[in-house]
Amino acid sequence: MKYTKLGNTGIEVSRICVGCMSYGKASEDFHLWTLPQEETTAMVRHALDLGVNFFDTANCYSHGTSEEYLGNALRAAGVRRSDVVIASKVYFNEGKLSRAAIEREIDGSLKRLGTDYLDLYQIHRFDYSTPIEETMAALDALVKAGKVRALGASAMFGYQFHNLQLCAERNGFTLFSTLQNHYNLLYREDERDLIPVAKQYGVSLMPYSPLAGGHLTHPQWDSGTKRDSTDKNLHKKYDRARENDMAIVARVDELARRRGATMCEIALAWHFAKGVAAPIVGATNAKHFDDAVKAVDLTLAPDETAWLEEPYRAHDISGAIPLP
């Protein structure tokens, strides 16, 4: 495993981050394909054995049980708190990013995870209903109180991320050190403005859905998995551009065969070629983590990267919330 620092912080993380949306109590109104506690613990142990120390969850994943399962798994593994980096998020809750909501939700997340601090606390989306000064002041207060070590943002528009950073600069608040945005070979819209803004501020990229919900890991579009058959959001994100995107999937498959690698390795190696710090890999099978870790040592040539990208066409926005 290789490691890197998050943004301008001293927080050292593995180049692969475990996405914990895959873990938690399954339910009709969230996801039916998530893993129960025992299997979650086994997956977390396996990731730790591979040298992964970075785990990302959210207060809304499986109605909070993702945080509970992750906390339980880390304690069961006997890992020291200082040896792992835990990230969570706030927004999909009552009050979104108001001061009261942030103060309430951080305490809930800490309790469910069984820790007295988070290494990284991220705003899950941009909140149109709360003044950005209120949000940034509340987040800064968490850092000053020692409940949070660093701050991050997730999917939003470039101008919104820029305005939030400017607000922090002008008021002496803590700036965002990370950006968790929707980014992969099948969705590259953030290359227009959001990613350039992040790079301007020295922010580390830790994209979600780096494998496009699994579409970049097998040559056929449908996988036949439980997630594929029950995850309506997955189909909403990707099925509209299926015809064009299958050309990209085919190139990932061809390059994988040429390089003697898996499609997962190629798709993640592309992220590292694009300057990503740690793609967030959600896995329900140990082999998925094995492949992801191998990608850290796989370097794509510039012509290979360009060849993978060539069929891409503009997509509808997915992730950032439009102005109401």
One Martini backbone bead per residue (centre of mass of N, CA, C, O) as a GRO file, in nm:
protein
  324
    1MET     BB    1   0.099   0.035   0.018
    2LYS     BB    2   0.007   0.367  -0.025
    3TYR     BB    3   0.065   0.714   0.071
    4THR     BB    4  -0.105   1.021   0.178
    5LYS     BB    5  -0.193   1.355   0.197
    6LEU     BB    6  -0.438   1.571   0.309
    7GLY     BB    7  -0.374   1.816   0.160
    8ASN     BB    8  -0.259   2.047   0.421
    9THR     BB    9  -0.232   1.814   0.596
   10GLY     BB   10  -0.111   1.542   0.823
   11ILE     BB   11  -0.296   1.330   0.697
   12GLU     BB   12  -0.256   0.984   0.659
   13VAL     BB   13  -0.337   0.793   0.362
   14SER     BB   14  -0.457   0.571   0.176
   15ARG     BB   15  -0.507   0.526  -0.175
   16ILE     BB   16  -0.744   0.372  -0.035
   17CYS     BB   17  -1.096   0.391   0.018
   18VAL     BB   18  -1.354   0.297   0.223
   19GLY     BB   19  -1.684   0.238   0.134
   20CYS     BB   20  -1.969   0.236   0.373
   21MET     BB   21  -2.242   0.198   0.208
   22SER     BB   22  -2.217  -0.129   0.215
   23TYR     BB   23  -2.291  -0.078   0.524
   24GLY     BB   24  -2.570  -0.214   0.690
   25LYS     BB   25  -2.899  -0.196   0.724
   26ALA     BB   26  -3.130  -0.326   0.541
   27SER     BB   27  -3.359  -0.142   0.312
   28GLU     BB   28  -3.610  -0.012   0.121
   29ASP     BB   29  -3.524   0.314   0.185
   30PHE     BB   30  -3.232   0.238   0.074
   31HIS     BB   31  -3.066  -0.063   0.098
   32LEU     BB   32  -3.055  -0.423   0.011
   33TRP     BB   33  -2.714  -0.480  -0.030
   34THR     BB   34  -2.613  -0.470   0.243
   35LEU     BB   35  -2.408  -0.549   0.510
   36PRO     BB   36  -2.370  -0.706   0.780
   37GLN     BB   37  -2.179  -0.707   1.053
   38GLU     BB   38  -2.002  -0.961   1.008
   39GLU     BB   39  -1.921  -0.884   0.711
   40THR     BB   40  -1.808  -0.610   0.773
   41THR     BB   41  -1.579  -0.700   0.958
   42ALA     BB   42  -1.434  -0.872   0.743
   43MET     BB   43  -1.380  -0.639   0.543
   44VAL     BB   44  -1.220  -0.455   0.733
   45ARG     BB   45  -0.997  -0.653   0.799
   46HIS     BB   46  -0.896  -0.688   0.508
   47ALA     BB   47  -0.820  -0.395   0.458
   48LEU     BB   48  -0.614  -0.376   0.688
   49ASP     BB   49  -0.427  -0.607   0.581
   50LEU     BB   50  -0.369  -0.422   0.310
   51GLY     BB   51  -0.325  -0.110   0.443
   52VAL     BB   52  -0.587   0.014   0.508
   53ASN     BB   53  -0.695   0.347   0.680
   54PHE     BB   54  -0.957   0.441   0.507
   55PHE     BB   55  -1.288   0.570   0.610
   56ASP     BB   56  -1.621   0.608   0.459
   57THR     BB   57  -1.911   0.785   0.568
   58ALA     BB   58  -2.258   0.842   0.698
   59ASN     BB   59  -2.542   0.944   0.862
   60CYS     BB   60  -2.741   0.815   0.620
   61TYR     BB   61  -2.634   0.538   0.615
   62SER     BB   62  -2.852   0.320   0.697
   63HIS     BB   63  -2.956   0.510   0.925
   64GLY     BB   64  -2.652   0.490   1.081
   65THR     BB   65  -2.544   0.185   1.066
   66SER     BB   66  -2.275   0.229   0.928
   67GLU     BB   67  -2.134   0.362   1.165
   68GLU     BB   68  -2.177   0.132   1.364
   69TYR     BB   69  -2.036  -0.096   1.204
   70LEU     BB   70  -1.762   0.037   1.179
   71GLY     BB   71  -1.698   0.071   1.478
   72ASN     BB   72  -1.725  -0.229   1.548
   73ALA     BB   73  -1.508  -0.336   1.349
   74LEU     BB   74  -1.261  -0.181   1.463
   75ARG     BB   75  -1.278  -0.300   1.747
   76ALA     BB   76  -1.264  -0.604   1.663
   77ALA     BB   77  -0.971  -0.557   1.526
   78GLY     BB   78  -0.788  -0.382   1.734
   79VAL     BB   79  -0.762  -0.094   1.651
   80ARG     BB   80  -0.619   0.198   1.662
   81ARG     BB   81  -0.739   0.507   1.633
   82SER     BB   82  -0.463   0.640   1.520
   83ASP     BB   83  -0.453   0.420   1.262
   84VAL     BB   84  -0.715   0.567   1.164
   85VAL     BB   85  -0.937   0.708   0.908
   86ILE     BB   86  -1.231   0.901   0.971
   87ALA     BB   87  -1.524   0.954   0.770
   88SER     BB   88  -1.791   1.195   0.741
   89LYS     BB   89  -2.139   1.324   0.713
   90VAL     BB   90  -2.345   1.622   0.618
   91TYR     BB   91  -2.726   1.691   0.524
   92PHE     BB   92  -2.921   1.430   0.529
   93ASN     BB   93  -3.104   1.627   0.731
   94GLU     BB   94  -3.221   1.804   0.960
   95GLY     BB   95  -3.118   2.131   0.853
   96LYS     BB   96  -2.865   2.032   0.726
   97LEU     BB   97  -2.629   2.322   0.747
   98SER     BB   98  -2.691   2.413   1.009
   99ARG     BB   99  -2.580   2.471   1.313
  100ALA     BB  100  -2.771   2.279   1.464
  101ALA     BB  101  -2.727   2.033   1.283
  102ILE     BB  102  -2.421   2.001   1.312
  103GLU     BB  103  -2.416   1.972   1.623
  104ARG     BB  104  -2.600   1.720   1.626
  105GLU     BB  105  -2.464   1.525   1.409
  106ILE     BB  106  -2.183   1.490   1.526
  107ASP     BB  107  -2.272   1.348   1.787
  108GLY     BB  108  -2.410   1.109   1.646
  109SER     BB  109  -2.163   1.001   1.494
  110LEU     BB  110  -1.974   0.956   1.736
  111LYS     BB  111  -2.156   0.756   1.883
  112ARG     BB  112  -2.182   0.539   1.657
  113LEU     BB  113  -1.859   0.507   1.626
  114GLY     BB  114  -1.702   0.536   1.906
  115THR     BB  115  -1.592   0.843   1.915
  116ASP     BB  116  -1.433   1.177   1.979
  117TYR     BB  117  -1.344   1.181   1.664
  118LEU     BB  118  -1.278   1.321   1.346
  119ASP     BB  119  -1.076   1.346   1.070
  120LEU     BB  120  -1.336   1.379   0.868
  121TYR     BB  121  -1.564   1.643   0.764
  122GLN     BB  122  -1.853   1.643   0.546
  123ILE     BB  123  -2.028   1.793   0.300
  124HIS     BB  124  -2.267   1.637   0.099
  125ARG     BB  125  -2.382   1.925   0.021
  126PHE     BB  126  -2.543   2.201  -0.092
  127ASP     BB  127  -2.695   2.476   0.095
  128TYR     BB  128  -2.954   2.698   0.010
  129SER     BB  129  -3.086   2.756   0.318
  130THR     BB  130  -2.789   2.839   0.416
  131PRO     BB  131  -2.561   3.032   0.515
  132ILE     BB  132  -2.226   2.999   0.465
  133GLU     BB  133  -2.129   3.129   0.729
  134GLU     BB  134  -2.274   2.933   0.918
  135THR     BB  135  -2.144   2.673   0.823
  136MET     BB  136  -1.838   2.749   0.852
  137ALA     BB  137  -1.851   2.821   1.152
  138ALA     BB  138  -1.948   2.544   1.256
  139LEU     BB  139  -1.709   2.380   1.147
  140ASP     BB  140  -1.482   2.538   1.286
  141ALA     BB  141  -1.577   2.474   1.577
  142LEU     BB  142  -1.509   2.170   1.561
  143VAL     BB  143  -1.208   2.203   1.532
  144LYS     BB  144  -1.159   2.374   1.791
  145ALA     BB  145  -1.296   2.136   1.976
  146GLY     BB  146  -1.182   1.842   1.854
  147LYS     BB  147  -1.400   1.677   1.670
  148VAL     BB  148  -1.220   1.784   1.422
  149ARG     BB  149  -0.950   1.791   1.189
  150ALA     BB  150  -1.110   1.799   0.906
  151LEU     BB  151  -1.234   1.926   0.590
  152GLY     BB  152  -1.514   1.859   0.361
  153ALA     BB  153  -1.645   1.800   0.032
  154SER     BB  154  -1.891   1.749  -0.203
  155ALA     BB  155  -2.123   1.758  -0.420
  156MET     BB  156  -2.089   2.031  -0.659
  157PHE     BB  157  -2.029   2.337  -0.766
  158GLY     BB  158  -1.764   2.531  -0.834
  159TYR     BB  159  -1.875   2.805  -0.722
  160GLN     BB  160  -1.949   2.693  -0.442
  161PHE     BB  161  -1.671   2.601  -0.349
  162HIS     BB  162  -1.538   2.878  -0.384
  163ASN     BB  163  -1.722   3.038  -0.186
  164LEU     BB  164  -1.652   2.872   0.067
  165GLN     BB  165  -1.348   2.931   0.067
  166LEU     BB  166  -1.371   3.240   0.077
  167CYS     BB  167  -1.521   3.253   0.343
  168ALA     BB  168  -1.295   3.127   0.510
  169GLU     BB  169  -1.075   3.330   0.447
  170ARG     BB  170  -1.225   3.600   0.542
  171ASN     BB  171  -1.289   3.458   0.850
  172GLY     BB  172  -1.076   3.238   0.953
  173PHE     BB  173  -1.150   2.964   0.857
  174THR     BB  174  -1.171   2.648   0.781
  175LEU     BB  175  -1.072   2.471   0.521
  176PHE     BB  176  -1.089   2.269   0.267
  177SER     BB  177  -0.910   1.945   0.194
  178THR     BB  178  -1.156   1.802   0.045
  179LEU     BB  179  -1.300   1.606  -0.242
  180GLN     BB  180  -1.624   1.444  -0.291
  181ASN     BB  181  -1.678   1.330  -0.607
  182HIS     BB  182  -1.812   1.263  -0.914
  183TYR     BB  183  -1.577   1.016  -1.057
  184ASN     BB  184  -1.513   0.887  -1.390
  185LEU     BB  185  -1.504   0.750  -1.706
  186LEU     BB  186  -1.838   0.808  -1.716
  187TYR     BB  187  -1.777   1.080  -1.523
  188ARG     BB  188  -1.645   1.429  -1.620
  189GLU     BB  189  -1.780   1.715  -1.549
  190ASP     BB  190  -1.572   1.828  -1.319
  191GLU     BB  191  -1.342   1.925  -1.520
  192ARG     BB  192  -1.446   2.215  -1.578
  193ASP     BB  193  -1.445   2.337  -1.243
  194LEU     BB  194  -1.421   2.182  -0.972
  195ILE     BB  195  -1.134   2.061  -0.994
  196PRO     BB  196  -0.975   2.324  -1.046
  197VAL     BB  197  -1.050   2.450  -0.772
  198ALA     BB  198  -0.924   2.234  -0.596
  199LYS     BB  199  -0.634   2.269  -0.706
  200GLN     BB  200  -0.601   2.568  -0.627
  201TYR     BB  201  -0.630   2.467  -0.301
  202GLY     BB  202  -0.498   2.180  -0.249
  203VAL     BB  203  -0.710   1.958  -0.291
  204SER     BB  204  -0.821   1.647  -0.227
  205LEU     BB  205  -0.909   1.366  -0.412
  206MET     BB  206  -1.221   1.157  -0.329
  207PRO     BB  207  -1.396   0.972  -0.509
  208TYR     BB  208  -1.698   0.866  -0.600
  209SER     BB  209  -1.763   0.616  -0.806
  210PRO     BB  210  -1.490   0.503  -0.964
  211LEU     BB  211  -1.668   0.238  -1.097
  212ALA     BB  212  -1.961   0.295  -1.169
  213GLY     BB  213  -2.110   0.073  -0.997
  214GLY     BB  214  -1.932  -0.160  -1.177
  215HIS     BB  215  -1.916  -0.097  -1.493
  216LEU     BB  216  -1.576  -0.105  -1.481
  217THR     BB  217  -1.557  -0.447  -1.404
  218HIS     BB  218  -1.727  -0.530  -1.670
  219PRO     BB  219  -1.816  -0.592  -2.008
  220GLN     BB  220  -2.093  -0.577  -1.905
  221TRP     BB  221  -2.346  -0.391  -1.786
  222ASP     BB  222  -2.474  -0.622  -1.638
  223SER     BB  223  -2.424  -0.824  -1.334
  224GLY     BB  224  -2.661  -0.968  -1.140
  225THR     BB  225  -2.675  -0.834  -0.886
  226LYS     BB  226  -2.837  -0.710  -0.620
  227ARG     BB  227  -2.775  -0.419  -0.684
  228ASP     BB  228  -2.858  -0.416  -0.984
  229SER     BB  229  -3.170  -0.506  -0.909
  230THR     BB  230  -3.222  -0.261  -0.660
  231ASP     BB  231  -3.061   0.003  -0.763
  232LYS     BB  232  -3.203   0.288  -0.876
  233ASN     BB  233  -2.974   0.500  -0.865
  234LEU     BB  234  -2.777   0.359  -1.051
  235HIS     BB  235  -2.957   0.375  -1.307
  236LYS     BB  236  -2.997   0.683  -1.305
  237LYS     BB  237  -2.689   0.758  -1.345
  238TYR     BB  238  -2.621   0.550  -1.619
  239ASP     BB  239  -2.839   0.448  -1.839
  240ARG     BB  240  -2.866   0.698  -2.037
  241ALA     BB  241  -2.542   0.639  -2.143
  242ARG     BB  242  -2.492   0.344  -2.235
  243GLU     BB  243  -2.416   0.337  -2.537
  244ASN     BB  244  -2.159   0.512  -2.510
  245ASP     BB  245  -2.020   0.376  -2.250
  246MET     BB  246  -1.953   0.095  -2.373
  247ALA     BB  247  -1.697   0.195  -2.519
  248ILE     BB  248  -1.535   0.235  -2.257
  249VAL     BB  249  -1.561  -0.042  -2.136
  250ALA     BB  250  -1.416  -0.185  -2.373
  251ARG     BB  251  -1.140  -0.041  -2.324
  252VAL     BB  252  -1.089  -0.144  -2.043
  253ASP     BB  253  -1.090  -0.440  -2.122
  254GLU     BB  254  -0.861  -0.430  -2.333
  255LEU     BB  255  -0.638  -0.314  -2.147
  256ALA     BB  256  -0.646  -0.539  -1.938
  257ARG     BB  257  -0.552  -0.759  -2.129
  258ARG     BB  258  -0.284  -0.626  -2.211
  259ARG     BB  259  -0.184  -0.586  -1.890
  260GLY     BB  260  -0.283  -0.816  -1.695
  261ALA     BB  261  -0.558  -0.703  -1.579
  262THR     BB  262  -0.809  -0.561  -1.431
  263MET     BB  263  -1.061  -0.341  -1.466
  264CYS     BB  264  -1.031  -0.216  -1.188
  265GLU     BB  265  -0.734  -0.136  -1.214
  266ILE     BB  266  -0.765   0.052  -1.457
  267ALA     BB  267  -0.982   0.249  -1.343
  268LEU     BB  268  -0.798   0.337  -1.098
  269ALA     BB  269  -0.540   0.421  -1.248
  270TRP     BB  270  -0.672   0.663  -1.381
  271HIS     BB  271  -0.698   0.830  -1.124
  272PHE     BB  272  -0.394   0.856  -1.066
  273ALA     BB  273  -0.337   0.999  -1.341
  274LYS     BB  274  -0.542   1.248  -1.235
  275GLY     BB  275  -0.460   1.304  -0.912
  276VAL     BB  276  -0.572   1.113  -0.716
  277ALA     BB  277  -0.559   1.017  -0.387
  278ALA     BB  278  -0.857   0.855  -0.295
  279PRO     BB  279  -1.052   0.629  -0.385
  280ILE     BB  280  -1.384   0.514  -0.332
  281VAL     BB  281  -1.434   0.178  -0.223
  282GLY     BB  282  -1.697  -0.033  -0.274
  283ALA     BB  283  -1.740  -0.350  -0.090
  284THR     BB  284  -1.864  -0.716  -0.086
  285ASN     BB  285  -1.573  -0.825  -0.175
  286ALA     BB  286  -1.250  -0.905  -0.123
  287LYS     BB  287  -1.144  -0.890  -0.420
  288HIS     BB  288  -1.197  -0.590  -0.461
  289PHE     BB  289  -0.963  -0.502  -0.276
  290ASP     BB  290  -0.735  -0.645  -0.415
  291ASP     BB  291  -0.760  -0.489  -0.684
  292ALA     BB  292  -0.739  -0.202  -0.574
  293VAL     BB  293  -0.451  -0.227  -0.454
  294LYS     BB  294  -0.303  -0.295  -0.722
  295ALA     BB  295  -0.354  -0.013  -0.862
  296VAL     BB  296  -0.134   0.155  -0.711
  297ASP     BB  297   0.101   0.000  -0.907
  298LEU     BB  298  -0.046   0.119  -1.164
  299THR     BB  299   0.077   0.256  -1.471
  300LEU     BB  300  -0.024   0.487  -1.698
  301ALA     BB  301  -0.001   0.595  -1.998
  302PRO     BB  302  -0.087   0.872  -2.169
  303ASP     BB  303  -0.208   0.711  -2.416
  304GLU     BB  304  -0.398   0.534  -2.244
  305THR     BB  305  -0.565   0.754  -2.115
  306ALA     BB  306  -0.664   0.886  -2.380
  307TRP     BB  307  -0.802   0.629  -2.495
  308LEU     BB  308  -1.015   0.599  -2.269
  309GLU     BB  309  -1.140   0.901  -2.312
  310GLU     BB  310  -1.230   0.950  -2.615
  311PRO     BB  311  -1.553   0.856  -2.607
  312TYR     BB  312  -1.642   1.088  -2.453
  313ARG     BB  313  -1.947   1.244  -2.339
  314ALA     BB  314  -2.164   1.446  -2.239
  315HIS     BB  315  -2.340   1.480  -1.932
  316ASP     BB  316  -2.551   1.468  -1.703
  317ILE     BB  317  -2.602   1.581  -1.405
  318SER     BB  318  -2.438   1.409  -1.115
  319GLY     BB  319  -2.490   1.522  -0.768
  320ALA     BB  320  -2.544   1.797  -0.800
  321ILE     BB  321  -2.758   2.051  -0.688
  322PRO     BB  322  -2.984   2.232  -0.811
  323LEU     BB  323  -3.146   2.507  -0.828
  324PRO     BB  324  -3.468   2.548  -0.697
   0.00000   0.00000   0.00000
